[in-house]
Protein backbone atom coordinates (compact mmCIF):
# COMPACT_ATOMS: atom_id res chain seq x y z
CA UNK A 1 0.00 0.00 0.00
CA UNK A 2 1.47 3.36 -1.05
CA UNK A 3 2.03 5.94 1.65
CA UNK A 4 -0.40 8.86 1.48
CA UNK A 5 0.72 11.33 -1.14
CA UNK A 6 3.09 9.05 -3.07
CA UNK A 7 2.79 7.66 -6.56
CA UNK A 8 2.69 3.88 -6.42
CA UNK A 9 4.54 1.83 -9.02
CA UNK A 10 4.76 -1.93 -9.34
CA UNK A 11 8.09 -2.19 -7.55
CA UNK A 12 8.77 1.13 -5.82
CA UNK A 13 7.38 4.41 -4.59
CA UNK A 14 8.69 7.86 -5.42
CA UNK A 15 7.63 11.48 -5.01
CA UNK A 16 5.00 12.68 -7.44
CA UNK A 17 6.30 15.08 -10.09
CA UNK A 18 4.57 18.16 -11.47
CA UNK A 19 5.85 19.99 -14.53
CA UNK A 20 4.64 23.56 -14.08
CA UNK A 21 4.62 25.45 -17.38
CA UNK A 22 4.46 29.14 -16.50
CA UNK A 23 3.27 30.95 -19.61
CA UNK A 24 4.47 34.36 -18.44
CA UNK A 25 7.45 35.46 -16.35
CA UNK A 26 7.64 34.28 -12.75
CA UNK A 27 6.93 37.70 -11.25
CA UNK A 28 3.65 37.97 -13.16
CA UNK A 29 2.33 34.88 -11.39
CA UNK A 30 3.95 35.60 -8.03
CA UNK A 31 0.53 35.99 -6.39
CA UNK A 32 -0.90 32.80 -7.85
CA UNK A 33 1.72 30.14 -7.14
CA UNK A 34 1.56 30.41 -3.30
CA UNK A 35 -2.20 29.59 -3.14
CA UNK A 36 -1.55 26.65 -5.48
CA UNK A 37 1.25 25.30 -3.29
CA UNK A 38 -0.65 25.99 -0.06
CA UNK A 39 -3.66 24.01 -1.22
CA UNK A 40 -1.41 21.13 -2.27
CA UNK A 41 0.08 21.11 1.23
CA UNK A 42 -3.40 21.03 2.74
CA UNK A 43 -4.11 17.99 0.58
CA UNK A 44 -0.96 16.21 1.76
CA UNK A 45 1.45 17.07 -1.05
CA UNK A 46 4.67 18.64 0.27
CA UNK A 47 7.19 19.97 -2.24
CA UNK A 48 10.59 18.49 -1.41
CA UNK A 49 9.05 15.57 0.50
CA UNK A 50 6.49 13.54 -1.44
CA UNK A 51 6.25 16.01 -4.31
CA UNK A 52 8.64 17.66 -6.76
CA UNK A 53 7.50 20.71 -8.72
CA UNK A 54 9.61 21.73 -11.69
CA UNK A 55 8.83 25.37 -12.53
CA UNK A 56 9.71 26.54 -16.02
CA UNK A 57 8.82 30.03 -17.26
CA UNK A 58 8.18 30.92 -20.91
CA UNK A 59 8.25 34.71 -20.36
CA UNK A 60 5.21 35.19 -22.57
CA UNK A 61 6.97 33.68 -25.61
CA UNK A 62 4.64 31.26 -27.35
CA UNK A 63 7.46 29.42 -29.12
CA UNK A 64 8.74 28.23 -25.73
CA UNK A 65 5.52 26.50 -24.62
CA UNK A 66 6.04 23.39 -26.71
CA UNK A 67 9.74 23.17 -25.84
CA UNK A 68 9.03 23.28 -22.13
CA UNK A 69 6.22 20.75 -22.45
CA UNK A 70 8.49 18.39 -24.39
CA UNK A 71 11.12 18.64 -21.66
CA UNK A 72 8.49 17.62 -19.13
CA UNK A 73 7.45 14.69 -21.32
CA UNK A 74 11.06 13.58 -21.69
CA UNK A 75 11.46 13.74 -17.93
CA UNK A 76 8.30 11.68 -17.45
CA UNK A 77 6.45 13.98 -15.04
CA UNK A 78 3.18 12.70 -13.58
CA UNK A 79 1.15 15.79 -14.51
CA UNK A 80 1.68 19.04 -16.41
CA UNK A 81 0.13 22.17 -14.91
CA UNK A 82 -0.26 25.37 -16.90
CA UNK A 83 -2.65 28.24 -17.64
CA UNK A 84 -3.74 30.20 -20.69
CA UNK A 85 -5.18 28.74 -23.88
CA UNK A 86 -1.99 28.89 -26.02
CA UNK A 87 0.13 27.17 -23.36
CA UNK A 88 -2.49 24.48 -22.75
CA UNK A 89 -2.82 23.88 -26.49
CA UNK A 90 0.96 23.50 -26.86
CA UNK A 91 1.12 21.02 -23.99
CA UNK A 92 -1.84 19.08 -25.39
CA UNK A 93 -0.13 18.89 -28.78
CA UNK A 94 3.03 17.58 -27.14
CA UNK A 95 1.47 14.70 -25.21
CA UNK A 96 -1.74 12.70 -25.25
CA UNK A 97 -0.60 10.47 -22.38
CA UNK A 98 0.54 12.67 -19.49
CA UNK A 99 -2.38 14.37 -17.67
CA UNK A 100 -2.62 18.13 -18.17
CA UNK A 101 -4.39 20.40 -15.68
CA UNK A 102 -5.01 24.04 -16.57
CA UNK A 103 -5.70 26.42 -13.71
CA UNK A 104 -7.44 28.81 -16.09
CA UNK A 105 -8.38 29.01 -19.77
CA UNK A 106 -10.77 31.37 -21.52
CA UNK A 107 -13.05 29.11 -23.56
CA UNK A 108 -11.66 25.54 -23.42
CA UNK A 109 -14.50 23.87 -25.32
CA UNK A 110 -14.74 26.28 -28.26
CA UNK A 111 -10.95 26.44 -28.61
CA UNK A 112 -10.72 22.63 -28.71
CA UNK A 113 -8.79 22.04 -25.50
CA UNK A 114 -11.55 19.68 -24.34
CA UNK A 115 -14.49 17.98 -26.02
CA UNK A 116 -16.93 19.64 -23.64
CA UNK A 117 -16.90 21.07 -20.12
CA UNK A 118 -18.93 18.16 -18.76
CA UNK A 119 -16.94 15.48 -20.58
CA UNK A 120 -13.43 16.73 -21.33
CA UNK A 121 -12.21 13.50 -22.93
CA UNK A 122 -8.52 12.95 -23.56
CA UNK A 123 -5.84 13.89 -21.05
CA UNK A 124 -6.82 17.52 -20.29
CA UNK A 125 -9.05 19.14 -17.66
CA UNK A 126 -9.09 22.31 -15.61
CA UNK A 127 -10.97 25.53 -14.92
CA UNK A 128 -12.59 27.96 -17.33
CA UNK A 129 -12.54 31.66 -16.46
CA UNK A 130 -15.40 32.39 -18.88
CA UNK A 131 -13.33 35.07 -20.58
CA UNK A 132 -15.30 35.02 -23.82
CA UNK A 133 -18.71 34.77 -22.15
CA UNK A 134 -17.97 37.78 -19.92
CA UNK A 135 -16.82 40.06 -22.74
CA UNK A 136 -20.20 41.74 -23.16
CA UNK A 137 -20.55 42.40 -19.43
CA UNK A 138 -17.05 43.91 -19.36
CA UNK A 139 -17.89 46.30 -22.18
CA UNK A 140 -21.15 47.32 -20.49
CA UNK A 141 -19.23 48.23 -17.33
CA UNK A 142 -16.69 50.23 -19.35
CA UNK A 143 -19.54 51.97 -21.16
CA UNK A 144 -21.06 52.96 -17.82
CA UNK A 145 -17.71 54.12 -16.44
CA UNK A 146 -16.71 56.25 -19.44
CA UNK A 147 -19.37 58.80 -20.40
CA UNK A 148 -19.29 59.53 -24.10
CA UNK A 149 -17.82 56.21 -25.16
CA UNK A 150 -18.52 56.09 -28.90
CA UNK A 151 -15.34 54.60 -30.39
CA UNK A 152 -13.66 51.56 -28.85
CA UNK A 153 -10.27 50.05 -29.66
CA UNK A 154 -9.98 46.30 -28.99
CA UNK A 155 -6.39 45.23 -28.42
CA UNK A 156 -5.08 41.69 -28.35
CA UNK A 157 -2.93 38.99 -29.87
CA UNK A 158 -5.02 37.50 -32.66
CA UNK A 159 -2.60 34.61 -32.96
CA UNK A 160 -4.50 33.27 -29.95
CA UNK A 161 -7.74 31.54 -30.86
CA UNK A 162 -9.28 32.55 -27.56
CA UNK A 163 -8.48 36.21 -28.25
CA UNK A 164 -10.19 35.94 -31.63
CA UNK A 165 -13.32 34.64 -29.93
CA UNK A 166 -13.19 37.38 -27.30
CA UNK A 167 -12.77 40.09 -29.92
CA UNK A 168 -15.80 38.75 -31.79
CA UNK A 169 -17.83 38.83 -28.58
CA UNK A 170 -16.76 42.41 -27.82
CA UNK A 171 -17.69 43.57 -31.30
CA UNK A 172 -21.11 41.94 -30.98
CA UNK A 173 -21.70 43.73 -27.67
CA UNK A 174 -20.44 47.00 -29.15
CA UNK A 175 -22.95 46.82 -31.99
CA UNK A 176 -25.73 46.37 -29.43
CA UNK A 177 -24.50 49.48 -27.57
CA UNK A 178 -24.01 51.40 -30.84
CA UNK A 179 -20.26 51.75 -30.26
CA UNK A 180 -17.83 51.80 -33.16
CA UNK A 181 -14.82 49.47 -32.95
CA UNK A 182 -11.33 49.08 -34.32
CA UNK A 183 -9.23 45.92 -33.90
CA UNK A 184 -5.61 46.38 -32.78
CA UNK A 185 -3.64 43.18 -33.39
CA UNK A 186 -0.35 43.02 -31.46
CA UNK A 187 1.84 39.91 -31.54
CA UNK A 188 5.34 41.25 -30.86
CA UNK A 189 6.53 43.77 -28.29
CA UNK A 190 7.71 46.37 -30.88
CA UNK A 191 4.14 46.58 -32.22
CA UNK A 192 2.58 47.64 -28.92
CA UNK A 193 3.73 51.26 -28.47
CA UNK A 194 3.08 52.47 -32.05
CA UNK A 195 -0.32 50.76 -32.11
CA UNK A 196 -1.53 52.44 -28.91
CA UNK A 197 -0.03 55.86 -29.74
CA UNK A 198 -1.99 55.88 -33.02
CA UNK A 199 -5.22 55.57 -31.05
CA UNK A 200 -4.82 58.92 -29.28
CA UNK A 201 -7.71 61.16 -30.28
CA UNK A 202 -9.25 58.38 -32.39
CA UNK A 203 -10.66 56.05 -29.70
CA UNK A 204 -12.43 56.81 -26.44
CA UNK A 205 -11.35 53.67 -24.57
CA UNK A 206 -9.38 50.45 -24.91
CA UNK A 207 -10.66 46.92 -24.32
CA UNK A 208 -7.67 44.66 -23.62
CA UNK A 209 -8.05 40.98 -24.53
CA UNK A 210 -5.91 38.84 -22.28
CA UNK A 211 -3.50 36.07 -23.19
CA UNK A 212 0.00 35.26 -21.84
CA UNK A 213 1.66 37.69 -24.27
CA UNK A 214 -0.53 40.59 -23.15
CA UNK A 215 -0.17 39.59 -19.50
CA UNK A 216 3.60 39.73 -19.89
CA UNK A 217 3.35 43.29 -21.28
CA UNK A 218 0.37 44.52 -19.24
CA UNK A 219 2.26 47.27 -17.38
CA UNK A 220 3.60 48.77 -20.58
CA UNK A 221 0.18 48.56 -22.23
CA UNK A 222 -1.48 50.32 -19.31
CA UNK A 223 1.21 53.02 -19.17
CA UNK A 224 0.86 53.72 -22.88
CA UNK A 225 -2.94 53.74 -22.63
CA UNK A 226 -2.90 56.38 -19.90
CA UNK A 227 -0.48 58.49 -21.95
CA UNK A 228 -2.90 58.25 -24.89
CA UNK A 229 -5.86 59.18 -22.66
CA UNK A 230 -7.48 55.75 -23.02
CA UNK A 231 -9.42 54.17 -20.13
CA UNK A 232 -8.88 50.39 -20.20
CA UNK A 233 -10.92 47.39 -19.20
CA UNK A 234 -9.33 44.00 -18.51
CA UNK A 235 -10.44 40.52 -17.58
CA UNK A 236 -8.49 40.14 -14.36
CA UNK A 237 -7.64 42.01 -11.15
CA UNK A 238 -3.86 41.91 -11.50
CA UNK A 239 -4.05 43.85 -14.77
CA UNK A 240 -5.98 46.62 -12.99
CA UNK A 241 -3.61 46.58 -10.03
CA UNK A 242 -0.82 47.16 -12.56
CA UNK A 243 -2.29 50.36 -13.96
CA UNK A 244 -5.47 49.43 -15.81
CA UNK A 245 -8.65 51.38 -15.10
CA UNK A 246 -10.95 48.45 -14.37
CA UNK A 247 -11.41 44.71 -14.65
CA UNK A 248 -14.19 42.18 -14.35
CA UNK A 249 -13.55 38.47 -13.98
CA UNK A 250 -12.57 35.68 -11.58
CA UNK A 251 -9.76 36.01 -9.05
CA UNK A 252 -6.74 34.12 -10.41
CA UNK A 253 -5.54 33.35 -6.89
CA UNK A 254 -8.67 31.33 -6.29
CA UNK A 255 -8.44 29.62 -9.67
CA UNK A 256 -4.90 28.43 -8.97
CA UNK A 257 -6.01 27.19 -5.55
CA UNK A 258 -8.85 25.23 -7.13
CA UNK A 259 -6.41 23.91 -9.72
CA UNK A 260 -4.52 22.18 -6.90
CA UNK A 261 -7.66 20.20 -6.07
CA UNK A 262 -7.75 18.89 -9.63
CA UNK A 263 -4.05 18.01 -9.51
CA UNK A 264 -4.69 16.08 -6.29
CA UNK A 265 -7.43 14.06 -7.96
CA UNK A 266 -5.21 13.26 -10.93
CA UNK A 267 -2.26 12.22 -8.77
CA UNK A 268 -4.56 9.91 -6.82
CA UNK A 269 -5.65 8.13 -9.98
CA UNK A 270 -8.64 9.93 -11.50
CA UNK A 271 -8.37 10.36 -15.26
CA UNK A 272 -8.67 13.92 -16.58
CA UNK A 273 -11.34 12.70 -18.99
CA UNK A 274 -13.52 11.92 -15.96
CA UNK A 275 -13.06 15.32 -14.27
CA UNK A 276 -15.49 17.95 -15.64
CA UNK A 277 -14.05 21.36 -16.42
CA UNK A 278 -15.34 23.86 -13.88
CA UNK A 279 -16.70 27.16 -15.17
CA UNK A 280 -15.87 29.75 -12.51
CA UNK A 281 -18.90 31.97 -12.04
CA UNK A 282 -17.70 34.13 -9.14
CA UNK A 283 -16.44 37.40 -10.60
CA UNK A 284 -15.20 40.68 -9.15
CA UNK A 285 -15.24 44.25 -10.41
CA UNK A 286 -12.04 46.16 -9.56
CA UNK A 287 -11.53 49.87 -10.25
CA UNK A 288 -8.19 51.68 -10.01
CA UNK A 289 -8.99 55.26 -8.95
CA UNK A 290 -5.36 56.34 -9.29
CA UNK A 291 -5.59 55.49 -12.97
CA UNK A 292 -8.92 57.29 -13.22
CA UNK A 293 -7.29 60.38 -11.70
CA UNK A 294 -4.37 60.17 -14.13
CA UNK A 295 -6.88 60.07 -16.98
CA UNK A 296 -8.92 62.94 -15.56
CA UNK A 297 -11.89 60.59 -15.50
CA UNK A 298 -14.71 60.90 -12.99
CA UNK A 299 -16.02 57.35 -12.66
CA UNK A 300 -19.76 57.62 -11.91
CA UNK A 301 -20.84 56.70 -8.40
CA UNK A 302 -23.26 54.08 -9.75
CA UNK A 303 -20.23 52.19 -11.14
CA UNK A 304 -18.03 52.67 -8.07
CA UNK A 305 -20.83 51.38 -5.83
CA UNK A 306 -20.94 48.12 -7.80
CA UNK A 307 -17.20 47.47 -7.43
CA UNK A 308 -15.85 44.75 -5.17
CA UNK A 309 -12.60 46.68 -4.84
CA UNK A 310 -11.86 50.37 -5.42
CA UNK A 311 -8.13 51.01 -5.23
N, C-alpha and C positions, 0 to 999 in steps of 0.2 A: 504494500500500500504506500503510495507516494505521500511524503510529508506535505502538509497544507502549503500551497503556494509554489510547489515545484512541478516541473513538467516531467511526467513519467515516461520512460522509454522501456524497451523490453529488458534491458540489462543494467541500466543505470539511471540515476536522477541527476539533473543539472539545473542551474538557474534558468528561468525563462528569459528569453531575449526579445527586446522590442527595438525595431529599427524606426527611429523617429525622424521623418523627413520634414524638416522645417522649410516651408516654401519661401519665407522671407529671411531677413537677418535675425539673429538671436534676440537683439534688443527689442525688436518689434513685437515679439511674443513673450517678453519677459514677465508680463502679468498673467499669462495663460498657462505656462508650464507648471508653476507652483501648485495651482488647484488640481491639475492633472496628477502630479506626483503625490499630493496629499491624499487624494481620493484612493489612489492605488495603495498607499500605506494603510488606509483605513480598511481596505479589502484584503490586507495581508501580504501585499507585494512590496518588498523593501529593496530599493535599488542598492546594489552592492552586497546583498545577502542572498535572497532567492530570486532576484531580478537584475538584469543588466539592460540599461537603456543606452543605446548608441544614438546620440544626437548629431545630425548632419544638417547644415544650413545652406540653402540654395541662394540666399541673398536676392530673392526675387527674379532670378534668371531661369527662365523656363527650360533652357537647354540642359540644366543641371538636374532636373527632376528625375529623368530616366536614368542618368548615370548613378545617382545616389540610390535609387531603387534597385538597380542591378547589383550594386555593391552589397546591399542588404540580402538580395537573393543569393549571391555567391557565398555570403557568410552563413546563410541558412537560418535567419532569424525566425522566431515563432510567429510574429505578427508585425506588420508595417503600420505605423500610425502617421497620418498626415492631415492636412486641411487645405481647402481651396480646390475648386474643380480641376484646374490644369494639373496640379500635383497628383491628385487622386487618379486622374485619367492616365498620367504617365506611369504611376505605380501599377495600375490595373493592366496596362499594356505590357508591362515587364513580367508580370507573373499572374498565372491563373490558379496557382496552388497555395501560395502563402496567404493567409488571411490579411485583409486590409481594412483598417478601421479609420474612417474620417471623422474628425471632431466637428467639422462644419463643411458644408458645401451648399451652393446656392439653389440648385434645382437638379438634384441627382437623378431623377427619373427622366426628365426631358433631355438632359445632356448625356444620357446613356451610361451613367456610372452604375446604375442598378436597373433591374427589369421593372420594378415598381417599389413604392415605399413599403407596402405590406409584405411583398415577397421579393426581396432583393435578388435572389438567385446568385450563382457564382460565388466569388470569394470576397465580396465587398459589402460592408454595411457601415452605418454611421448616423450622423445627425444632419438634418437639413435646416438651414437658417431662414428658409422661405424668402430669399433675397429677391427673386423675380416676382413672387406673389405680392410682396410688400411695396413694390415700386410705385404703384398708384397712390398708396397712402402716404409715402414719403413726399411725393410731389404735391399732394394736397396740403401737407403741413408746411412745405416751403412756400406755397402759394399764399397761405394764410399769414406766414411770417414776413413776407416781402410784398408790401403793398405796391401795386403797379407792375407786377410781374407779367410781362407780355411776351418776352423773348427768352428762351431757355437754351443754354448750351448743355449738351450731355456728353461728358468726357469718360472715356474708358478704353481699354485694350480690346479691340474687336477680334484679336487673335483668340480670345477666350470665348468659347461657345456660350458660357453662362452670361458673359457681358453682352453678347449679341441679343440674347433673350431678354435681359434686363432693359437694354436700350429700346427694344420693341415695345415692352410694357410701358416704359416712360412716355414714349411717343403716343401710344394709345391714350394714356391718361391726359397728356397735354392737349390732344385734340378735343377731348371731352371738356377740358377747362378753357378751350379756345386760346391756347398758348402756342406760339410758334417755336420751332425747335431747330437746332443745328447740331449735327453729330461731330464730335471731336475725337478722332481715333489716334491714340498715342500708344506706341509699342516699344519705343526706345527712349531712354532718358533725354537725349538731345532734342526730341520732338516736343517735350512738355512745355518749356518756357515760351518758345515762339507761338505755340498753339494757344496758350492762355492769354498772352499779351495781345494777340490779334482780336480777342473777344472784348477788350475794353471799349466801352461805348456802343457795342453791338449786341450784347446780351445783358439781361437784367439779373441773371443768377446762373449758377453752375450746379448741375446734378452730377455727382461723381459715382460712377459704377465701380464697384470694388472687385479686385482680384489681387493675387500676390504681388504683381508688378506695381499696381497702384498703391497697395499697402506699403510697399518698400519706399515709395516716393511721396507718401501722403503729406509729410511736413512741407516739402518743397511745393507741392500742388496747392496746399492751403495758403502758404506765404504768397505765392504768385497770384492766387485768386483775390486775396485781400488787396494787393497792390493794384489789381485791375478793377477793384470795386465790385467784386462778384461774391454775393452770399452763396455759401455751399451747403448742400445736403448730402449726407453720407449714410451708409447702412449701419455703421457700428460706432459705439461710444469712443473707442480709442482714436478714431479719426477726428472726432470733435474735440477731444481732449488735446489733440495735437494741432489745433488751430482752425478746424472747420467750424462753421456756424452752428450746424445742428445735425443730429442723426436720429434714425429710428430703426430699431432692430433688436435682436437678442443680445444678451451680454455674453461675449466670447469666453469670459472666465467660467461661466456656468456651463457653456457648451463643452469646454475642455474637461471640466469635472465630470460631466455626464459621459464623455467619451471614455473615461477610465472605467466606468461601469461596463461598457461594451467590451473593452479590452479584457477585463476580468472574466466575462462570460466566454470569450473566445479562448483564453488561456486555460479555462477549465473544461474545454471540450465542445462547446456549442459552435456549430458551423455558422459562418456569417450569413449564409443563405437562409438560415432559420431565425435570424434576428431582424425584425422589421426596422426600417429606417424611421427614426423619430423626427417628426416635424415640430420644431420648437415654436410654440405659439406665444410665449411670454416675451413681450417687446418693451423697450423703454425709449422714451423721447428725452434727448439730452440737448441742451442749448448752451452755447459758449457765449456769455455776455461780453467777455473781453473782446471777442472777435466782432460781435455786433457793434461795440463801441468804436473799434478800429474802422469799421465800415461806415460809421455814422448812421447806423440802422436802429430805429426804435421798434423792437419786436413787440407786437401788440400783446396786451395783457392776457387776452383770451388764449393766446398760444403759450405764453409763459406759464399760465395756470395749469395747463395740461401736461407740462413737462415733469418727468420723474426726477431730473437733475437739472438745475440751472447753475452753471459755473461762473 
